[in-house]
Amino acid sequence: MPNTANAKKALRKSLKRRAENRTKRSTLRTSLKKARLAIAGDDAEATEAQFRLAVKKLDQSAAKGLIHKNKAARLKSRLAAAKKKSAAAG
């Protein structure tokens, strides 16, 4: 347990940030999952829309420091490759 006022405030801030980050990370994961499901599906228009949304969320998360910028780039690259492979097959 924190003893000083400064440590108590730091704990409050930490818990608040953790709650926000968990919500944002969950939203990001949901958008990635929806994009992957759209890519696996047949609708090209829905695939493009979900892909754009996922890329946007990844860029925003990387800019805010929620995830590392290289992780965002890696995930975007993998999504794009899967989209391209799906388009070629279907």
JOJOKA-V480514 format. One record per pair of residues at least 12 apart in sequence whose C-alpha atoms are under 6 Angstrom apart, sorted by the first residue. I is the first residue (numbers start at 1). J is the second residue. If there is no record, write none. Layout:
i=<I,I>
j=<J,J>
This chain:
i=<31,32,35,35,39,58>
j=<54,54,50,51,83,72>
